[in-house]
């Protein structure tokens, strides 16, 4: 019993435990904050990967539009509602 009390009152052990408690719970970079930052980092990396894929898709679309006049005409008709002079255009909104 005396030996256990002596170990528990050791100043180095008490300092170490106090330091660990401070670092885990009270510090600016505590364990919970680090976990949250890692989640945010993973989310940001996933967004970056998604946006890089979107950039690649848009570059392919841009290349197709600049090189193929039929695709350019299709894009203009669908997005800007362009038509030829001898055509009628009917717009049906789906709501």
N, C-alpha and C positions, 0 to 999 in steps of 0.2 A: 504494500500500500504506500509506503514511504517512497519507494522507487518510482511508482507511477506518478505520484504527486510531484516528485522532483523533475520527472520528464515533462510533465504538463506545465510546470512553471519555468521551464528553460526559456531564457530570454530570446534565444535564436529561433526556437520553435514558435513562440508567441509572435515574434516579428514576422516570421514567414507566413503564418496563418493570417495575420492582419494584412500583410501585403497582398496575399492571394484574394482575400475578401474584397479588398479595395479594388484590385484589378478586375475582378469578375463582376462586381456589382456597382461600384461607385465611380469609376474612372470614366472619362469622356469616351474612351475606346473600349467600353466594357463588352462582355460576351454577347449580349443581346444586340447591341449596335453593330458589332461585327457581322453577326448573322444577317441582320437587315441589309447591311451594305453588300454582302455577298449575293443576296437575293436580287437587289437592285442591279448589281453588276451582271448577273445572269440574264435578267430581263433586258437590259441595255444591249448585251451581246446578241440576244435573240432578235431584237429590233434591228440591229445593224445587219445581221445576216438576211433578214427579210427585206430590208431596204436595198441591200446589194443585189438581191435577186430581182427586185422591181426595177432597179437601174439597168440591169442586163436585159430584162424583158423589154423595157422602153427603148433601149438602144437598138435591139433587133427590130422593133416596130418602126422606129425612125428610119432605119436602113431600108426596110421593106417599102415604106412610104416614099422615100426619095428615089428608089430604083424602079419601082413598078407603078406605072400610071393607073392601072386598073385598081390596085389597092388604094391609091390616093383618091380616086374617084369614089370608091366605096366608103372610105373614111369621111370624105366631105359630105356625101349624101346622108350618112348615118348621124354624124355629129353636128353638122352645121345646116342640115336640111336644105342642101343645095339641089338644084334641078336643072335640067336642060330647058331650052326655050320652048320646045314643043311638048313639054310634059306638064301634067297637073300633079300637085302634091297634096295629099290628104294626111292630116296628122291626127292620130288617135291616141289620146292620153290614157294610160292605165293607172287609175288611182284606187 
